[in-house]
Every structure is written in C-alpha cells, then in structure tokens.
Amino acid sequence: MTESSVHSALWPAPCASGAVEATVTVPGSKSVTNRGLVLAALAAEPGWLRRPLRSRDTLLMAEALRAMGVGIEETVSSASAGAATTGEAWRVIPAGLHGPASVDVGNAGTVMRFLPPVATLADGPVRFDGDPRSYERPLHSVIDALRVLGARIDDDERGALPLTVHGGGALEGGTVEIDASASSQFVSALLLSGPRFNQGVEVRHTGPRLPSMPHIRMTVDMLRGVGAQVDEPETGGEPNVWRVVPSALLGRDLTVEPDLSNAQPFLAAALVTGGRVTIPDWPARTTQPGDALREIFTAMGGSCEFTETAEGTSLTLTGSGRIHGVDLDLGEVGELTPGIAAVAALADSPSTLRGVAHLRLHETDRLAALTKEINELGGDVTETADGLHIRPRPLHGGVFHTYDDHRMATAGSIIGLVVDGVEIENVGTTAKTLPDFPRMWTEMLAGAGA
C-alpha cells in the first residue's frame, strides 16, 4: 500500500472471506515508551529504551525532550529501518534542561500533560502548543497543581493549551490536591517528575471516581524501576493519595513491552471471524490496561491460551464463531471501549458499556462518535450518561468517520471485516500509535483471502 493511499480520504476496509488465521507482532507500548522517555530524561545517568514505539505520539515526546536539551540517539536495525514502527534502541542522555524551547504536543495526552512538570525544572521558558483538538482537552488540573507547587505558567487563564511554563531550574514541590476524574494522566504527570522536586510530591485526588487506574499503576511501577520511592493506596497507603520522595533516578536499560491495547483489533479479528490470532511476546505480568482483553474477549465468546516458546510467551485468541453481548464497567480500561463497541455491534445479544464518561474528553468525544458512526451503518447504539447501550442489528456498508482518532479507525476496521463496503475516513490517523496499521491489517488477512 502506498503512502498516498493510506492518507487518502477513504480507505476501503478489507472484508474477510473466512476465518482469520495469523500471527501478528505488535509494536511497543506508547504508554511505556513515553513514560520511559520522561524518566530517562530526568535520570542522573544515561539509559536505554529498547524496542520503543516510533509513532507520532512518541516522536513528539522525543522531539520535545530534545528541545529542552536531552540527548536522544536513535539506532534503527536494518530489519526495521523501512518499517517505521519500532527502533532497535534509543539511548537517552540526560542534560541540564533549558529554555527557550517550543514543544508541539500534537494531540498526545501524554505529551501535553507529562511535560509541563518537566518544563518547570528547565532553566528558561518552554512554550507548549498543538493540534486544534488539543486546545479542547482538559489540562487545568496539571496547570493549577504546578502553580500550587511553585511554578509560573502563562495560559491566559484558560486552563488549556497553548501555554508557557517559565522554568526556574527547580520546583519546590510538596502537597497538592487535584481532581483527576477527567484523566488519570493528571496524577501520572505529577508523579513522574516528583522525584526531581525539592520536596518531592504528594498528590491527593479529591474528585469523584478516578478512571484508568492501571495507567497510574504503570507510572508507579516504572518509577520504582528507576529507584524512586513511591507510597500508593494499593500498598497500604492513604486512599487516593500518592507520595514520591525526592531522589536521584537511575538510568535504566528498558525493553518496551508490545502495546496490548493496539493488539485489540487483531484479537477482535479472530473473535468476529471465528478465527485464530496469535500475539507474540505477551507479558506474563504487566500493568497495561490492554491485558484485560483476555478476560473481556473470553466473555464475548473467544478463548485465550498462553504458549511458551524459545522466543517467549505468546497469547492466542480463538473465536468460537459466536459473539456474545456483555455488561461491562470499563472505567479502568476506557481506551478499549471503541474496539469493544465494534465487536458488540456484531454480537448475538445487547451490550452495556459503563464507567467511561471521561471518553468524551479524549482525542474526540468517543461516545458520541461511536454512536453516530455505528448507527449510520445500520446499528442501534444509545449514548448513556457514562457509556453506551448497543443493540445488535444487521449492518451495511458506508463511510466510517474517525475524527482524527486512531481508535475510531481501528474500530471501523473491525466492523469492516464482516460488513462489506465499509470505508474508513483518514485511516492514516492510526499513525498516532500504530503507524503500520493498514499494512499489518491487510497482511493479517492474507490467510483469509481478503
């Protein structure tokens, strides 16, 4: 597939002519890669990220850190040089952070939220800007918290991008209360830089339910991996309170796990076609939210099996030929909602997806977008206060709009596997986290006669 066809207005979603049988190697985790870059940049010694994801979000993070003075050297193996998905390694060489610098966040939540705390440690101003949609995404909790901790930030009182952080070379830190009910990234943002604050940081979540807790657990786990001391609710700490002690961070040699959330469309392909898809290198222990797919897709009619090989552990999902509706609280794994909704639209009974009101604030309003796009293909989806109710109906072809949201593009592609004539508008938006998706999708289907 040519570059121009990937980024053309409409991409005909390949329709499977039979059960999909494939092994799909998924690139590295965006969440792990971007957290790893931040921690390596703040370390007291150089470190390595091996098999990082190279996508729009992670390249924006790397460029932003370079703009503030961090050395990031890329070494790409000859086998992957043309693939543009994974590099062999990135060597991260910490340096004194400085401004003036300009940061393009694109529409990456991790970049727009994780880096303003880092910028407070720079000597000089750091300007943050991004895509038009980034102006609409909530950032006020991070901005307000940093001001409480001693930062000076110009945002014209919008609580959103664009903004300038006037770094003073250090931040006092201390205790701060925030409402992180709109995004767990608000907590992670403060924790990641916390070891470098003079007093460390104590983050107290004061709002209603906190979504996507696995991502906070990932942050805590990775902080501990570079030598930080973190107290958290899960280890006997105070509920909704996280404490990070000031300390130097170790340079680490980190191999990035495959992105399990990006494995979702490929596993879904096995489920909706009654096929069998294997994902190599599935970690036996992980903090990634995507690991919940094993339980969710089993409930929807598939079966999962781990296989040990000389190369590591693989996960295989086998579809049964039937898809069952489910009633699920997805509050901790909200990013999986678009793919689950796509599968649920093809099920044999209704589904209710709950606990994901915060998805209205993601790359797009995902609840409204899923409702509109599935219904325009003949579906029957109703938006609820905190999720979706999906009543399966016979679907037909049509244009599936993505709203510049990578997970909308992959959701539409899942439906297109079994509904002829689905066309994905701007499938190139998958480059945000999965640059080679169109090629990977068509290669997966080669065995099914797509």
C-alpha positions as CSV (number, residue, x, y, z in Angstrom):
1,M,0.0,0.0,0.0
2,T,1.4,3.4,-1.0
3,E,1.8,6.4,1.3
4,S,-0.8,8.3,-0.7
5,S,-3.4,5.7,-0.4
6,V,-3.0,5.4,3.3
7,H,-3.6,9.1,3.8
8,S,-6.3,9.5,1.1
9,A,-9.9,10.5,2.2
10,L,-11.4,6.9,2.2
11,W,-9.7,3.5,2.8
12,P,-11.8,0.5,1.8
13,A,-11.8,-1.7,4.9
14,P,-10.8,-5.2,3.8
15,C,-13.6,-7.7,4.3
16,A,-12.5,-11.2,5.4
17,S,-13.7,-14.1,3.2
18,G,-13.2,-16.6,6.0
19,A,-11.7,-17.2,9.4
20,V,-8.6,-15.1,10.1
21,E,-5.6,-17.2,10.9
22,A,-2.5,-15.1,11.6
23,T,0.4,-14.3,13.9
24,V,0.7,-10.5,14.4
25,T,3.7,-8.9,16.0
26,V,2.5,-5.7,17.7
27,P,4.9,-2.7,18.1
28,G,5.9,-1.3,21.5
29,S,3.6,0.3,24.1
30,K,3.1,4.0,23.6
31,S,2.3,4.4,27.3
32,V,5.5,2.6,28.4
33,T,7.6,4.4,25.7
34,N,6.6,7.9,26.7
35,R,6.9,7.3,30.4
36,G,10.3,5.7,29.8
37,L,11.4,8.7,27.8
38,V,10.4,11.1,30.6
39,L,12.1,9.0,33.4
40,A,15.2,8.5,31.3
41,A,15.4,12.3,30.6
42,L,15.2,13.0,34.4
43,A,17.7,10.4,35.4
44,A,21.2,11.1,36.8
45,E,22.9,8.9,34.2
46,P,22.2,7.7,30.6
47,G,19.8,5.0,29.9
48,W,18.4,2.8,27.0
49,L,14.9,2.2,25.7
50,R,14.9,-0.9,23.5
51,R,12.2,-1.7,21.0
52,P,10.4,1.6,21.7
53,L,7.3,2.6,19.7
54,R,8.1,5.1,17.0
55,S,4.8,6.7,16.2
56,R,3.5,10.3,16.1
57,D,2.9,10.5,19.9
58,T,6.3,9.1,20.9
59,L,8.3,11.0,18.3
60,L,6.6,14.2,19.6
61,M,7.7,13.3,23.1
62,A,11.3,12.7,22.0
63,E,11.5,15.9,20.0
64,A,10.1,17.9,23.0
65,L,12.7,16.5,25.3
66,R,15.4,17.2,22.7
67,A,14.2,20.8,22.5
68,M,14.8,21.1,26.3
69,G,18.3,19.8,26.0
70,V,18.0,16.0,26.4
71,G,20.1,13.8,24.1
72,I,18.2,11.0,22.4
73,E,20.1,8.9,19.9
74,E,18.2,6.5,17.7
75,T,19.7,3.3,16.5
76,V,17.4,1.5,14.0
77,S,18.2,-2.0,12.9
78,S,18.3,-2.8,9.2
79,A,15.4,-5.2,9.6
80,S,13.1,-2.4,10.8
81,A,14.6,0.6,9.0
82,G,11.8,0.6,6.4
83,A,9.0,-0.4,8.7
84,A,8.9,2.9,10.7
85,T,7.3,1.1,13.7
86,T,10.0,0.0,16.1
87,G,13.6,1.1,16.5
88,E,16.3,-1.2,17.9
89,A,17.1,1.2,20.7
90,W,17.0,4.8,21.9
91,R,19.9,6.0,24.1
92,V,18.8,8.8,26.3
93,I,21.5,11.1,27.7
94,P,20.2,13.5,30.4
95,A,21.4,17.1,30.4
96,G,20.6,20.3,32.1
97,L,17.1,21.2,30.9
98,H,16.8,24.6,29.4
99,G,14.7,27.1,27.5
100,P,13.7,28.9,25.5
101,A,12.1,25.9,23.8
102,S,9.0,25.2,21.8
103,V,7.0,22.0,22.2
104,D,4.5,20.6,19.7
105,V,2.2,18.2,21.6
106,G,0.2,17.3,18.6
107,N,-2.9,15.7,20.1
108,A,-1.0,13.5,22.5
109,G,-2.3,13.5,26.0
110,T,0.9,12.1,27.5
111,V,3.0,14.9,25.9
112,M,0.6,17.8,26.8
113,R,0.3,16.5,30.4
114,F,3.6,14.9,31.3
115,L,5.9,17.6,30.0
116,P,4.7,20.8,31.7
117,P,6.0,19.4,35.1
118,V,9.3,18.6,33.4
119,A,9.5,22.1,32.0
120,T,9.3,23.6,35.5
121,L,12.8,22.1,36.0
122,A,14.2,23.8,32.9
123,D,16.1,27.0,33.1
124,G,14.0,29.3,30.9
125,P,10.6,29.4,29.2
126,V,9.1,26.5,27.4
127,R,6.1,27.1,25.1
128,F,3.5,24.4,24.5
129,D,1.2,24.3,21.5
130,G,-0.5,21.6,19.5
131,D,-3.3,20.5,17.2
132,P,-6.7,22.4,17.4
133,R,-8.3,19.5,19.3
134,S,-5.5,19.8,22.0
135,Y,-6.9,23.2,22.9
136,E,-10.2,21.5,23.9
137,R,-8.7,18.7,26.1
138,P,-8.5,19.4,29.9
139,L,-5.2,20.5,31.3
140,H,-6.4,22.7,34.2
141,S,-5.6,20.2,36.9
142,V,-2.0,20.0,35.9
143,I,-1.6,23.7,35.5
144,D,-3.3,24.5,38.8
145,A,-1.3,21.9,40.7
146,L,2.0,23.1,39.3
147,R,1.2,26.7,40.4
148,V,0.4,25.4,43.9
149,L,3.8,23.6,43.9
150,G,5.6,26.8,42.9
151,A,5.6,27.1,39.1
152,R,4.9,30.1,37.0
153,I,2.7,29.4,34.0
154,D,1.0,31.7,31.4
155,D,-2.1,30.2,30.0
156,D,-4.4,33.3,29.8
157,E,-6.5,31.7,32.5
158,R,-7.9,29.1,30.0
159,G,-6.6,26.0,31.8
160,A,-5.7,24.6,28.4
161,L,-3.2,25.0,25.6
162,P,-1.4,27.0,24.4
163,L,0.7,27.9,27.4
164,T,4.2,28.8,28.5
165,V,6.0,27.3,31.5
166,H,8.6,29.7,32.9
167,G,11.1,27.2,34.3
168,G,13.3,28.2,37.1
169,G,15.7,25.3,37.1
170,A,13.9,23.7,40.0
171,L,10.5,23.3,41.7
172,E,9.8,23.3,45.4
173,G,7.1,20.6,45.2
174,G,5.1,19.4,48.3
175,T,1.5,18.5,48.7
176,V,-1.2,19.3,46.2
177,E,-4.9,18.4,45.8
178,I,-6.3,17.8,42.3
179,D,-9.4,16.5,40.6
180,A,-8.2,13.8,38.2
181,S,-11.6,12.4,37.4
182,A,-11.2,13.7,33.8
183,S,-7.9,11.8,33.2
184,S,-5.5,9.6,35.2
185,Q,-2.7,11.4,33.3
186,F,-3.1,14.3,35.7
187,V,-1.8,12.1,38.5
188,S,0.9,10.4,36.4
189,A,2.2,13.8,35.2
190,L,3.0,15.0,38.7
191,L,4.4,11.7,39.9
192,L,6.8,11.2,37.0
193,S,8.6,14.5,37.8
194,G,8.1,14.3,41.5
195,P,11.4,12.8,42.4
196,R,13.2,15.9,41.0
197,F,11.1,18.4,43.0
198,N,12.9,19.7,46.1
199,Q,10.3,18.3,48.5
200,G,9.1,15.5,46.2
201,V,5.3,15.5,45.7
202,E,2.2,14.3,47.5
203,V,-0.8,14.1,45.1
204,R,-4.3,13.9,46.6
205,H,-7.2,13.1,44.3
206,T,-10.2,14.9,45.6
207,G,-12.8,14.4,42.8
208,P,-15.2,11.5,42.0
209,R,-14.1,8.2,40.6
210,L,-10.6,8.1,39.1
211,P,-10.5,6.5,35.7
212,S,-7.8,4.3,34.1
213,M,-6.1,3.2,37.4
214,P,-3.9,0.7,35.5
215,H,-2.1,3.6,33.9
216,I,-1.3,5.1,37.4
217,R,-0.1,1.7,38.5
218,M,2.2,1.6,35.4
219,T,3.6,5.0,36.4
220,V,4.3,3.9,39.9
221,D,5.8,0.6,38.7
222,M,8.1,2.4,36.3
223,L,9.1,5.0,38.9
224,R,10.1,2.2,41.3
225,G,12.0,0.6,38.5
226,V,14.4,3.6,38.3
227,G,14.9,3.8,42.1
228,A,12.1,6.2,43.2
229,Q,10.3,5.6,46.5
230,V,6.5,5.8,46.0
231,D,3.7,5.3,48.5
232,E,0.4,4.5,47.0
233,P,-3.1,3.3,48.0
234,E,-2.6,-0.2,46.7
235,T,0.3,-0.8,49.1
236,G,-1.4,0.2,52.3
237,G,-1.2,4.0,51.7
238,E,-4.0,6.5,52.2
239,P,-6.9,6.2,49.7
240,N,-6.4,8.4,46.6
241,V,-3.0,9.7,47.8
242,W,0.4,9.1,46.2
243,R,3.7,10.3,47.7
244,V,7.0,10.4,45.8
245,V,10.2,11.1,47.8
246,P,12.8,13.4,46.3
247,S,15.7,11.3,44.9
248,A,18.1,10.8,42.0
249,L,16.8,8.5,39.3
250,L,18.8,5.6,37.9
251,G,19.5,5.2,34.2
252,R,17.8,2.0,33.1
253,D,18.1,-0.4,30.3
254,L,14.4,-0.9,29.5
255,T,12.8,-3.2,26.9
256,V,9.4,-1.9,26.0
257,E,6.5,-4.3,26.0
258,P,4.2,-4.7,23.0
259,D,1.2,-2.4,23.1
260,L,-1.5,-4.6,24.3
261,S,-4.3,-2.1,23.6
262,N,-3.0,-2.0,20.0
263,A,-3.3,-5.8,19.9
264,Q,-7.1,-5.3,20.3
265,P,-8.2,-5.0,16.7
266,F,-6.1,-8.1,15.7
267,L,-7.6,-10.2,18.6
268,A,-11.0,-8.9,17.7
269,A,-10.4,-10.2,14.1
270,A,-10.2,-13.7,15.5
271,L,-13.4,-13.2,17.5
272,V,-15.6,-11.7,14.8
273,T,-14.5,-14.2,12.1
274,G,-14.3,-17.3,14.2
275,G,-10.5,-17.4,13.5
276,R,-7.3,-17.7,15.5
277,V,-4.8,-14.9,16.0
278,T,-1.5,-15.1,18.0
279,I,0.3,-12.1,19.5
280,P,4.0,-12.9,20.3
281,D,5.7,-11.5,23.5
282,W,2.6,-11.0,25.5
283,P,3.9,-10.3,29.0
284,A,3.0,-12.7,31.8
285,R,2.9,-9.7,34.2
286,T,2.0,-6.2,33.1
287,T,0.3,-3.0,34.2
288,Q,-1.0,-2.3,30.7
289,P,-4.8,-1.9,30.6
290,G,-4.9,-4.0,27.4
291,D,-4.2,-7.2,29.4
292,A,-7.9,-7.0,30.3
293,L,-8.7,-8.1,26.7
294,R,-8.1,-11.7,27.7
295,E,-11.0,-11.7,30.1
296,I,-13.3,-9.4,28.1
297,F,-13.0,-11.2,24.8
298,T,-13.4,-14.6,26.6
299,A,-16.7,-13.3,28.0
300,M,-17.7,-12.2,24.4
301,G,-17.2,-15.8,23.1
302,G,-13.5,-16.3,22.5
303,S,-10.9,-18.4,24.3
304,C,-7.4,-17.4,25.2
305,E,-4.3,-19.6,25.6
306,F,-0.7,-18.8,26.5
307,T,2.1,-20.6,24.7
308,E,5.7,-20.8,25.8
309,T,8.3,-20.8,23.0
310,A,12.0,-20.2,22.9
311,E,11.4,-16.6,22.0
312,G,9.0,-16.0,24.9
313,T,5.3,-16.1,25.7
314,S,2.6,-15.8,23.1
315,L,-1.1,-15.2,23.5
316,T,-3.5,-16.9,21.1
317,L,-7.2,-15.9,20.9
318,T,-9.6,-18.3,19.1
319,G,-13.0,-17.3,18.1
320,S,-16.0,-19.6,18.6
321,G,-18.0,-18.3,15.6
322,R,-20.4,-16.6,18.0
323,I,-20.1,-13.2,19.7
324,H,-22.0,-12.6,23.0
325,G,-23.2,-9.3,24.4
326,V,-21.7,-8.1,27.7
327,D,-22.4,-5.8,30.5
328,L,-19.1,-4.2,31.5
329,D,-17.7,-1.5,33.6
330,L,-14.8,-0.2,31.5
331,G,-13.8,2.6,33.9
332,E,-10.3,1.2,34.4
333,V,-9.7,0.3,30.7
334,G,-11.6,3.0,28.9
335,E,-9.2,3.1,25.9
336,L,-10.5,-0.4,24.9
337,T,-14.1,0.9,24.5
338,P,-14.1,1.7,20.8
339,G,-12.9,-1.8,19.9
340,I,-15.3,-3.5,22.3
341,A,-18.2,-1.4,21.0
342,A,-17.3,-2.5,17.4
343,V,-17.4,-6.2,18.4
344,A,-20.6,-5.7,20.5
345,A,-22.3,-4.2,17.4
346,L,-21.8,-7.7,15.8
347,A,-22.9,-9.8,18.8
348,D,-25.9,-12.0,19.2
349,S,-27.4,-10.0,22.2
350,P,-27.3,-6.5,23.6
351,S,-24.3,-4.9,25.4
352,T,-24.0,-2.2,28.0
353,L,-20.6,-0.5,28.4
354,R,-20.4,1.6,31.6
355,G,-18.0,3.8,33.6
356,V,-16.5,5.7,30.6
357,A,-18.0,9.2,30.7
358,H,-14.4,10.5,30.6
359,L,-14.1,9.3,27.0
360,R,-15.9,12.4,25.9
361,L,-12.6,14.3,26.6
362,H,-10.3,12.0,24.6
363,E,-9.0,12.5,21.1
364,T,-12.6,13.1,20.2
365,D,-15.9,12.6,22.1
366,R,-15.6,8.9,21.6
367,L,-19.1,8.1,23.0
368,A,-20.8,10.4,20.6
369,A,-18.6,9.4,17.7
370,L,-19.2,5.6,18.2
371,T,-22.9,6.2,18.5
372,K,-23.1,8.2,15.3
373,E,-20.8,6.0,13.2
374,I,-22.2,2.6,14.1
375,N,-25.8,3.9,13.8
376,E,-25.0,5.2,10.3
377,L,-24.0,1.7,9.3
378,G,-27.5,0.5,10.5
379,G,-26.7,-0.1,14.1
380,D,-28.7,0.7,17.2
381,V,-26.5,2.4,19.8
382,T,-27.7,4.7,22.5
383,E,-25.4,7.0,24.4
384,T,-25.9,6.9,28.2
385,A,-24.7,9.2,31.0
386,D,-21.5,7.2,31.4
387,G,-21.3,4.8,28.4
388,L,-23.1,3.1,25.6
389,H,-26.0,0.7,25.1
390,I,-25.6,-1.4,22.0
391,R,-28.4,-3.5,20.4
392,P,-27.0,-5.5,17.5
393,R,-28.7,-5.0,14.1
394,P,-27.7,-6.2,10.6
395,L,-25.1,-3.6,9.4
396,H,-24.4,-2.3,5.9
397,G,-21.5,-0.6,4.2
398,G,-20.8,3.1,4.4
399,V,-18.3,5.7,5.4
400,F,-16.9,5.3,9.0
401,H,-15.5,8.7,10.1
402,T,-12.6,8.7,12.5
403,Y,-12.5,12.3,13.9
404,D,-8.7,12.1,13.8
405,D,-8.9,9.4,16.5
406,H,-6.8,6.3,16.0
407,R,-9.1,4.0,18.0
408,M,-12.1,5.1,15.9
409,A,-10.1,4.0,12.8
410,T,-9.4,0.5,14.2
411,A,-12.9,0.1,15.5
412,G,-14.3,0.8,12.0
413,S,-11.9,-1.7,10.5
414,I,-13.1,-4.4,12.9
415,I,-16.7,-3.9,11.6
416,G,-15.4,-3.9,8.0
417,L,-14.0,-7.4,8.4
418,V,-17.5,-8.8,8.3
419,V,-19.6,-6.0,6.8
420,D,-18.9,-5.4,3.1
421,G,-18.4,-1.9,1.8
422,V,-17.2,-0.1,5.0
423,E,-14.8,2.8,4.1
424,I,-12.6,4.3,6.8
425,E,-12.1,8.1,6.5
426,N,-8.5,9.0,7.3
427,V,-7.1,5.6,8.3
428,G,-3.7,7.5,8.4
429,T,-4.7,8.8,11.9
430,T,-3.6,5.4,13.2
431,A,0.0,6.7,12.9
432,K,-0.6,8.2,16.3
433,T,0.2,4.9,18.0
434,L,0.3,2.2,15.2
435,P,2.0,3.7,12.1
436,D,1.9,0.5,10.0
437,F,-1.8,-0.5,10.8
438,P,-3.1,-0.6,7.1
439,R,-0.2,-2.9,6.1
440,M,-0.4,-5.0,9.2
441,W,-4.2,-5.4,8.7
442,T,-4.0,-6.5,5.1
443,E,-1.1,-8.9,5.8
444,M,-3.1,-10.4,8.7
445,L,-6.0,-11.0,6.3
446,A,-3.9,-12.6,3.6
447,G,-4.6,-16.1,5.0
448,A,-8.3,-15.4,5.0
449,G,-8.4,-14.5,1.3
450,A,-9.1,-10.8,1.9
